[in-house]
Amino acid sequence: MDPGAVAIEALGGEGVERHRGALIALLTDAVDSGASVGFLPPLAEAEADAYWKTVAAAVREGTCVLLVARVAEGADAGEGDVVGTAQLLLATRPNARHRAEVAKVIVHTKARRRGLGRALMLAVEDRARRLGRTTLVLDTRRGDPSELLYTSVGYRLAGAIPAYAESADGTLDPSAFYYRLLTEGGQR
């Protein structure tokens, strides 16, 4: 599957509900493969379901943009399958409406290493610009391959915090915090 066989689109609250089964499967695949996305394996279906219900509510409230990568029509196999996600969590305080957090950048194990993570990151940035968001932040487990993705699209390391997130084996891993200014000097 090449990135051209994948369509990236924003889902509304009803779309999240409609694709919840696929989103649960995607999140479970990520957690089971060791991704640091806020959950520990084994991820119970009820826990994943509850999570996506909160995402649907945030999308309806306008505090979250959920982008999904789906196998495009006319692709050879798995048409319509959700193979990736990225979220843009919109800051809502009066002094923060220029910021957003990039979260849950997930690509299914069967679709990795094909440019989908990069395509999702570029789509998130495009959406952020259209929403007037000029400062993006994100975090990831220090040393994960995702750091290479984030730096390749222009994110800068702000720093790392030791013992920040627990891994499946009980280890407390450091998290790296990144930012990207979508305008020169951070000015609107």
C-alpha positions as CSV (number, residue, x, y, z in Angstrom):
1,M,0.0,0.0,0.0
2,D,1.5,3.3,-1.0
3,P,0.5,6.6,0.6
4,G,-1.4,7.5,-2.6
5,A,-3.8,4.6,-1.9
6,V,-4.7,6.3,1.4
7,A,-7.1,9.2,1.9
8,I,-6.7,11.4,5.0
9,E,-9.9,13.0,6.2
10,A,-11.2,14.7,9.4
11,L,-14.0,12.8,11.1
12,G,-16.9,14.5,12.9
13,G,-18.4,13.0,16.0
14,E,-20.7,10.8,14.0
15,G,-17.8,9.6,11.9
16,V,-15.9,8.6,15.1
17,E,-19.0,6.6,16.1
18,R,-19.3,5.0,12.7
19,H,-15.6,3.9,12.6
20,R,-15.3,3.2,16.3
21,G,-14.7,-0.5,15.7
22,A,-11.8,0.2,13.4
23,L,-10.5,2.9,15.7
24,I,-10.5,0.4,18.6
25,A,-8.6,-2.1,16.5
26,L,-6.1,0.5,15.5
27,L,-5.5,1.6,19.1
28,T,-5.2,-2.0,20.3
29,D,-2.7,-2.7,17.5
30,A,-0.6,0.3,18.6
31,V,-0.7,-0.6,22.3
32,D,0.0,-4.3,21.7
33,S,3.0,-3.4,19.5
34,G,4.5,-1.3,22.3
35,A,3.6,2.3,21.2
36,S,3.6,4.8,24.0
37,V,0.1,6.3,23.5
38,G,-1.2,6.5,27.0
39,F,-2.3,2.9,27.5
40,L,-0.7,-0.3,28.7
41,P,-1.2,-3.8,27.2
42,P,-3.3,-5.7,27.2
43,L,-5.8,-3.0,26.2
44,A,-9.3,-4.1,27.0
45,E,-11.8,-3.4,24.3
46,A,-14.1,-1.6,26.8
47,E,-11.2,0.7,27.7
48,A,-10.5,1.5,24.1
49,D,-14.2,2.0,23.4
50,A,-14.5,4.4,26.3
51,Y,-11.5,6.3,25.0
52,W,-13.0,6.8,21.5
53,K,-16.3,7.9,23.0
54,T,-14.4,10.7,24.8
55,V,-12.7,11.6,21.5
56,A,-16.1,11.7,19.7
57,A,-17.3,14.1,22.5
58,A,-14.3,16.3,22.1
59,V,-14.7,16.4,18.3
60,R,-18.3,17.5,18.8
61,E,-17.3,20.2,21.3
62,G,-14.7,21.5,18.9
63,T,-11.7,20.9,21.1
64,C,-10.3,18.1,19.0
65,V,-9.7,17.5,15.3
66,L,-9.4,13.8,14.5
67,L,-7.7,13.0,11.2
68,V,-7.8,9.4,9.9
69,A,-6.0,7.7,7.2
70,R,-8.2,5.2,5.4
71,V,-7.4,2.9,2.5
72,A,-8.8,4.9,-0.5
73,E,-11.5,3.7,-2.9
74,G,-10.0,1.7,-5.7
75,A,-7.1,0.4,-3.6
76,D,-6.4,-3.2,-4.0
77,A,-7.2,-4.5,-0.5
78,G,-8.9,-3.4,2.7
79,E,-10.8,-0.5,1.1
80,G,-12.1,1.8,3.8
81,D,-9.9,0.4,6.6
82,V,-8.6,2.9,9.1
83,V,-4.8,2.5,9.1
84,G,-3.8,5.7,10.9
85,T,-4.9,8.6,13.0
86,A,-3.6,11.9,14.3
87,Q,-5.3,14.4,16.7
88,L,-5.0,18.1,17.0
89,L,-6.1,19.1,20.6
90,L,-7.0,22.7,20.5
91,A,-6.1,24.9,23.5
92,T,-9.2,26.9,24.5
93,R,-7.9,29.4,27.1
94,P,-7.9,33.0,25.9
95,N,-4.1,33.3,26.0
96,A,-3.6,29.9,24.3
97,R,-5.8,30.0,21.2
98,H,-2.8,30.0,19.0
99,R,-1.6,26.6,20.3
100,A,-2.5,23.0,19.8
101,E,-1.2,19.6,20.9
102,V,-0.5,16.9,18.3
103,A,-1.6,13.6,19.8
104,K,-2.2,9.9,19.1
105,V,-0.2,9.8,15.8
106,I,-0.8,6.1,15.2
107,V,-0.1,4.0,12.1
108,H,-1.2,0.4,12.0
109,T,1.6,-2.1,12.1
110,K,0.5,-3.5,8.6
111,A,0.9,0.0,7.1
112,R,4.1,1.3,8.7
113,R,7.2,2.5,6.9
114,R,5.2,3.7,3.9
115,G,5.0,7.5,4.6
116,L,1.7,7.5,6.4
117,G,3.0,9.0,9.6
118,R,4.6,11.8,7.6
119,A,1.4,12.4,5.6
120,L,-0.6,12.5,8.8
121,M,1.8,15.1,10.4
122,L,1.6,17.3,7.3
123,A,-2.2,17.1,7.3
124,V,-2.3,18.0,11.0
125,E,-0.1,21.0,10.3
126,D,-2.3,22.1,7.4
127,R,-5.4,21.8,9.6
128,A,-3.7,23.8,12.3
129,R,-2.8,26.6,10.0
130,R,-6.4,26.8,8.7
131,L,-7.5,27.0,12.3
132,G,-5.1,29.8,13.1
133,R,-2.9,27.6,15.3
134,T,0.7,28.6,15.0
135,T,2.4,26.8,17.8
136,L,2.2,23.0,18.0
137,V,3.5,20.8,20.7
138,L,3.8,17.0,21.2
139,D,5.5,14.4,23.3
140,T,6.8,10.9,22.7
141,R,8.8,8.3,24.6
142,R,12.5,9.2,24.3
143,G,14.3,7.0,21.9
144,D,11.2,5.9,19.9
145,P,11.3,5.9,16.1
146,S,8.6,8.6,16.2
147,E,11.3,11.1,17.2
148,L,12.9,10.7,13.7
149,L,9.5,11.4,12.1
150,Y,8.9,14.5,14.2
151,T,12.3,16.0,13.6
152,S,12.1,15.2,9.9
153,V,9.0,17.4,9.5
154,G,10.6,20.3,11.5
155,Y,9.8,19.7,15.2
156,R,12.4,20.8,17.6
157,L,13.2,19.1,20.9
158,A,12.3,21.4,23.9
159,G,13.6,18.9,26.4
160,A,13.1,15.5,28.1
161,I,11.6,14.6,31.5
162,P,13.0,11.4,33.0
163,A,10.7,8.7,34.5
164,Y,7.6,10.3,32.8
165,A,5.6,7.4,31.4
166,E,5.3,3.7,32.4
167,S,6.0,1.0,29.9
168,A,4.4,-2.4,29.7
169,D,7.4,-3.9,31.7
170,G,7.0,-1.4,34.5
171,T,10.0,0.7,33.4
172,L,9.5,4.5,33.8
173,D,10.7,5.9,30.6
174,P,11.7,9.5,29.7
175,S,9.4,11.5,27.5
176,A,10.7,14.0,24.9
177,F,8.7,17.2,24.3
178,Y,8.8,18.8,20.9
179,Y,7.4,22.0,19.4
180,R,7.0,23.5,15.9
181,L,6.3,27.1,15.1
182,L,4.2,27.3,11.9
183,T,5.1,31.0,11.4
184,E,8.4,32.9,11.7
185,G,9.1,33.9,15.3
186,G,5.8,32.5,16.5
187,Q,4.0,35.7,15.4
188,R,0.5,35.5,13.9
